[in-house]
Amino acid sequence: MVTSTARLSRSAPAPNWAGVGTWTLSETDLATPHPTPRRLPYHLLALTTTGHGTVEIDFAPQRCRPGTLLWIRPGQAVRFGIEPGLDATLVSWDRELLSAADVTGVPVDDLPGPNRWQLAGEDEDAVITEVAQLGVDCTRHRSGAVAAALLRHQLAVLLLRIALLGSGDNRRFVSTSAESRTFARFRRDLEDGHPHSRRVEDYAARLGCSVRTLTRACLAVTGRTAKQVVDDRVSLEAQRLLACTELSVAEIGRRLGFGEPTNFGRFFHREAGLSPGAFRATAAAAMPDQVADDVADIGARVPAQRLNSD
């Protein structure tokens, strides 16, 4: 039984002095009896070690069992459902810690990327080994340029291994065509620009291409038009703000470039299927009880000693 003192001592899984840190889920404030969605300003990997549960990432439930690896990116809405016995090893790091050269081909920024893997076999062994060694060294080393460089490089190796998981799906995140490169530039511009403009023409002008070219790139990568991609991003940001802040609906609309609350309400209802107020109430409700996965999975376990940082 967890005492009130233990609950008060829990802290966020923020990166440590070197910009990277390791935790267990049970020792952080993510493990609360009645979790609500929240946004973290840093990257977080969660490797389930024991138990079964559900984690919501941007309001999509992710089923977890031993060997499930999740990647929560900065700014995403996340909520851990704490079922009895569920625990995970967490790795967090600052979003500016690694350069593109450190992790070539890995979608480390806030772009759409894979966020769930079910590890097995040699892939599972390799990822667990990297996580375990990173945990050991985060505990052993508390200062120094050499130690900070070691932790940074260990994290880079871990992310490169993750990038190789399910390489068939990962290929769509590698810029190997003009369309994918155009889409990647568009998504980066959209991250900064979505509170200011929902006009595809504005993004095409900044990229130096036509609306038709931009739409063709979006369709090739996502199956969605450029206008749909823009509206999807604005709607997602609205959902995050409604679920994770106490800002009024009118203020959220203003932050996203809507001059009138009624215009924001109509836009949100069209995109999300609910009014902003109804969505906020739904997001704050308790997470549903998890429905058991296949009975054959219940006995699966990641050996705890392989993740022990002692």
C-alpha positions as CSV (number, residue, x, y, z in Angstrom):
1,M,0.0,0.0,0.0
2,V,1.4,3.4,-1.0
3,T,1.4,5.9,1.8
4,S,0.4,9.6,1.5
5,T,4.1,10.5,2.2
6,A,5.2,8.3,-0.7
7,R,2.6,9.9,-3.0
8,L,3.8,13.4,-2.0
9,S,7.4,12.4,-2.8
10,R,6.7,11.5,-6.4
11,S,8.0,13.8,-9.0
12,A,7.6,14.3,-12.7
13,P,10.0,12.2,-14.8
14,A,12.0,15.2,-16.0
15,P,15.5,14.8,-17.5
16,N,18.3,15.2,-15.0
17,W,21.4,17.4,-15.1
18,A,22.7,15.9,-18.4
19,G,19.4,16.4,-20.2
20,V,18.4,12.7,-19.9
21,G,17.0,10.7,-17.1
22,T,15.5,7.3,-16.2
23,W,12.7,6.4,-13.8
24,T,10.1,3.8,-13.0
25,L,6.5,4.7,-13.6
26,S,5.6,3.9,-10.0
27,E,7.9,6.5,-8.6
28,T,6.6,9.4,-10.7
29,D,3.5,11.5,-10.5
30,L,2.3,10.0,-13.7
31,A,1.1,7.0,-11.6
32,T,-1.9,8.5,-9.8
33,P,-5.2,6.9,-9.0
34,H,-7.3,9.3,-11.1
35,P,-5.1,10.5,-13.9
36,T,-5.9,13.4,-16.1
37,P,-4.3,14.3,-19.5
38,R,-1.2,16.3,-19.3
39,R,1.5,17.7,-21.6
40,L,5.2,17.1,-21.0
41,P,7.8,19.5,-22.4
42,Y,10.3,16.7,-23.1
43,H,10.4,13.3,-24.8
44,L,9.4,10.2,-22.9
45,L,9.9,6.5,-23.6
46,A,7.9,4.1,-21.6
47,L,8.8,0.4,-21.6
48,T,6.2,-1.8,-19.8
49,T,8.0,-4.2,-17.5
50,T,5.1,-5.8,-15.6
51,G,1.3,-5.8,-15.7
52,H,-1.3,-4.7,-18.2
53,G,-2.8,-1.3,-18.8
54,T,-3.8,1.5,-21.1
55,V,-2.0,4.7,-21.9
56,E,-3.6,7.5,-23.9
57,I,-1.4,9.4,-26.3
58,D,-3.2,12.3,-27.9
59,F,-6.5,10.7,-26.8
60,A,-5.8,7.4,-28.6
61,P,-5.7,4.4,-26.2
62,Q,-2.5,2.3,-26.4
63,R,-2.7,-1.1,-24.9
64,C,0.3,-2.0,-22.8
65,R,1.7,-5.3,-21.6
66,P,5.3,-6.5,-20.8
67,G,7.5,-5.5,-23.8
68,T,5.3,-2.7,-25.0
69,L,7.4,0.4,-25.9
70,L,5.7,3.8,-26.2
71,W,7.2,7.1,-27.3
72,I,5.5,10.3,-26.1
73,R,6.7,13.4,-27.8
74,P,6.9,16.9,-26.4
75,G,3.5,18.6,-26.3
76,Q,1.4,15.5,-26.8
77,A,-1.4,14.8,-24.4
78,V,-0.7,11.7,-22.3
79,R,-2.5,9.9,-19.6
80,F,-1.4,6.7,-17.9
81,G,-4.1,4.4,-16.7
82,I,-2.8,2.7,-13.5
83,E,-4.1,-0.8,-13.3
84,P,-2.9,-3.0,-10.5
85,G,0.6,-4.3,-11.1
86,L,1.3,-2.1,-14.1
87,D,4.8,-0.6,-14.1
88,A,7.3,0.6,-16.7
89,T,10.8,1.9,-17.1
90,L,10.8,5.6,-18.3
91,V,13.5,7.4,-20.2
92,S,13.1,11.2,-20.6
93,W,15.3,13.7,-22.5
94,D,15.3,17.3,-23.4
95,R,14.0,18.0,-27.0
96,E,17.1,19.9,-27.9
97,L,19.6,17.4,-26.5
98,L,20.4,15.5,-29.7
99,S,21.4,17.0,-33.0
100,A,20.1,15.6,-36.3
101,A,23.6,14.1,-36.9
102,D,23.3,12.2,-33.7
103,V,20.1,10.4,-34.8
104,T,20.0,10.4,-38.6
105,G,16.7,9.0,-39.8
106,V,15.0,9.1,-36.4
107,P,11.7,11.2,-36.2
108,V,12.7,12.8,-32.9
109,D,10.9,16.1,-33.3
110,D,7.2,16.8,-32.9
111,L,6.2,15.3,-36.3
112,P,3.9,12.4,-36.7
113,G,5.9,9.3,-36.0
114,P,5.4,5.7,-34.7
115,N,4.6,5.7,-31.0
116,R,4.0,2.1,-30.1
117,W,6.0,-1.1,-30.6
118,Q,5.5,-4.6,-29.1
119,L,9.0,-5.8,-28.7
120,A,10.0,-9.5,-29.1
121,G,13.0,-11.6,-29.7
122,E,16.4,-10.0,-30.5
123,D,14.8,-6.5,-30.8
124,E,13.4,-6.8,-27.3
125,D,16.8,-7.9,-25.9
126,A,18.7,-5.1,-27.6
127,V,16.3,-2.3,-26.4
128,I,16.1,-3.7,-22.9
129,T,19.9,-3.9,-22.7
130,E,20.3,-0.2,-23.9
131,V,17.6,1.0,-21.4
132,A,19.2,-1.0,-18.6
133,Q,22.7,0.4,-19.3
134,L,21.4,3.9,-19.6
135,G,19.7,3.5,-16.2
136,V,22.8,2.2,-14.6
137,D,24.9,5.1,-15.9
138,C,22.3,7.8,-15.0
139,T,22.5,6.5,-11.4
140,R,26.3,6.3,-11.3
141,H,27.2,9.6,-12.9
142,R,26.0,12.9,-11.5
143,S,28.3,15.5,-13.1
144,G,31.0,16.0,-15.7
145,A,31.3,16.7,-19.4
146,V,32.5,13.2,-20.2
147,A,29.6,11.6,-18.3
148,A,27.1,13.9,-20.0
149,A,28.5,12.9,-23.4
150,L,28.3,9.2,-22.5
151,L,24.6,9.5,-21.5
152,R,23.8,11.5,-24.7
153,H,25.5,8.9,-26.9
154,Q,23.8,6.0,-25.1
155,L,20.4,7.7,-25.7
156,A,21.3,8.2,-29.4
157,V,22.1,4.4,-29.7
158,L,18.8,3.6,-28.1
159,L,16.8,5.8,-30.5
160,L,18.7,4.4,-33.5
161,R,17.8,0.9,-32.4
162,I,14.1,2.0,-32.0
163,A,14.2,3.5,-35.5
164,L,15.1,0.0,-36.9
165,L,12.1,-1.6,-35.3
166,G,9.5,-2.3,-37.9
167,S,11.6,-0.9,-40.7
168,G,8.9,-1.4,-43.2
169,D,6.6,1.2,-41.5
170,N,9.5,3.4,-40.7
171,R,10.4,4.0,-44.3
172,R,7.7,6.5,-44.7
173,F,9.5,8.8,-42.3
174,V,12.7,8.9,-44.3
175,S,12.9,11.7,-46.9
176,T,13.5,9.6,-50.0
177,S,11.3,11.5,-52.5
178,A,10.4,15.1,-53.4
179,E,6.9,14.6,-51.9
180,S,8.2,13.3,-48.6
181,R,10.7,16.1,-48.3
182,T,8.1,18.7,-49.1
183,F,5.7,17.2,-46.6
184,A,8.4,17.2,-43.9
185,R,9.2,20.9,-44.5
186,F,5.4,21.6,-44.4
187,R,4.9,19.8,-41.1
188,R,7.8,21.7,-39.5
189,D,6.3,25.0,-40.7
190,L,2.9,24.0,-39.6
191,E,4.1,23.3,-36.0
192,D,5.0,27.0,-35.7
193,G,2.3,28.4,-38.0
194,H,-0.9,26.7,-37.1
195,P,-1.9,29.3,-34.4
196,H,-1.6,32.0,-37.0
197,S,-2.9,30.7,-40.3
198,R,-5.1,27.9,-41.6
199,R,-4.6,28.9,-45.2
200,V,-2.8,26.4,-47.4
201,E,-1.8,29.3,-49.7
202,D,0.3,30.8,-46.9
203,Y,2.2,27.6,-46.2
204,A,2.8,27.0,-50.0
205,A,4.2,30.5,-50.4
206,R,6.6,30.1,-47.5
207,L,7.8,26.8,-49.0
208,G,8.1,28.2,-52.5
209,C,5.7,25.8,-54.1
210,S,2.2,25.8,-55.4
211,V,-0.9,24.7,-53.5
212,R,-1.3,21.9,-55.9
213,T,2.3,20.6,-55.3
214,L,1.8,20.8,-51.5
215,T,-1.5,19.0,-51.7
216,R,0.0,16.3,-53.9
217,A,2.8,15.8,-51.3
218,C,0.3,15.5,-48.4
219,L,-1.8,13.0,-50.3
220,A,1.3,10.9,-51.1
221,V,2.4,10.7,-47.5
222,T,-0.8,10.8,-45.5
223,G,-3.7,10.3,-47.9
224,R,-5.0,13.7,-46.6
225,T,-5.1,17.0,-48.5
226,A,-3.0,19.9,-47.3
227,K,-6.1,21.6,-46.0
228,Q,-7.1,18.5,-44.1
229,V,-3.6,18.3,-42.6
230,V,-3.8,21.9,-41.4
231,D,-7.2,21.4,-39.9
232,D,-6.2,18.2,-38.3
233,R,-3.3,20.0,-36.6
234,V,-5.4,22.9,-35.4
235,S,-8.1,20.5,-34.1
236,L,-5.4,18.4,-32.2
237,E,-4.0,21.5,-30.6
238,A,-7.5,22.6,-29.5
239,Q,-8.1,19.1,-28.0
240,R,-4.8,19.3,-26.1
241,L,-5.6,22.7,-24.7
242,L,-9.1,21.8,-23.7
243,A,-8.0,18.6,-21.9
244,C,-4.7,19.8,-20.4
245,T,-5.4,23.4,-19.4
246,E,-8.0,25.5,-17.7
247,L,-8.1,28.1,-20.4
248,S,-11.6,29.2,-21.4
249,V,-13.0,28.0,-24.7
250,A,-12.9,31.6,-26.0
251,E,-9.3,32.0,-25.0
252,I,-8.3,28.7,-26.7
253,G,-10.1,29.9,-29.9
254,R,-8.2,33.2,-29.8
255,R,-4.9,31.3,-29.4
256,L,-5.7,29.3,-32.5
257,G,-6.6,32.3,-34.6
258,F,-10.3,32.4,-34.3
259,G,-11.7,35.9,-33.9
260,E,-15.1,34.7,-32.7
261,P,-15.9,31.9,-30.2
262,T,-18.8,30.8,-32.4
263,N,-16.4,30.2,-35.3
264,F,-14.1,28.2,-33.2
265,G,-17.1,26.2,-31.8
266,R,-18.3,25.3,-35.3
267,F,-14.8,24.4,-36.5
268,F,-14.2,22.2,-33.5
269,H,-17.5,20.4,-33.7
270,R,-17.0,19.7,-37.4
271,E,-13.5,18.3,-36.8
272,A,-14.0,16.5,-33.4
273,G,-17.7,15.6,-33.5
274,L,-18.3,17.3,-30.1
275,S,-18.6,20.8,-28.8
276,P,-15.5,22.1,-27.0
277,G,-17.3,21.9,-23.7
278,A,-18.4,18.3,-24.3
279,F,-15.0,17.3,-25.4
280,R,-13.4,18.8,-22.2
281,A,-15.9,16.9,-20.0
282,T,-15.2,13.7,-21.8
283,A,-11.4,14.1,-21.6
284,A,-11.7,14.7,-17.8
285,A,-13.7,11.6,-17.2
286,A,-12.2,8.5,-15.8
287,M,-10.4,6.2,-18.2
288,P,-12.5,3.1,-19.0
289,D,-11.4,-0.2,-17.4
290,Q,-9.1,-2.1,-19.7
291,V,-10.5,-5.1,-21.6
292,A,-8.1,-8.0,-21.2
293,D,-5.8,-8.7,-24.2
294,D,-5.4,-12.2,-25.4
295,V,-5.2,-14.7,-22.5
296,A,-2.0,-16.1,-24.0
297,D,-0.3,-12.7,-23.4
298,I,-0.9,-12.6,-19.6
299,G,2.1,-14.7,-18.7
300,A,4.5,-12.7,-20.8
301,R,7.1,-10.7,-18.8
302,V,10.2,-8.7,-19.2
303,P,12.7,-10.0,-16.7
304,A,12.8,-7.3,-14.0
305,Q,16.4,-7.9,-13.2
306,R,17.4,-6.8,-16.7
307,L,16.0,-3.4,-16.1
308,N,17.3,-2.9,-12.6
309,S,19.4,0.2,-12.4
310,D,21.0,-0.8,-9.0
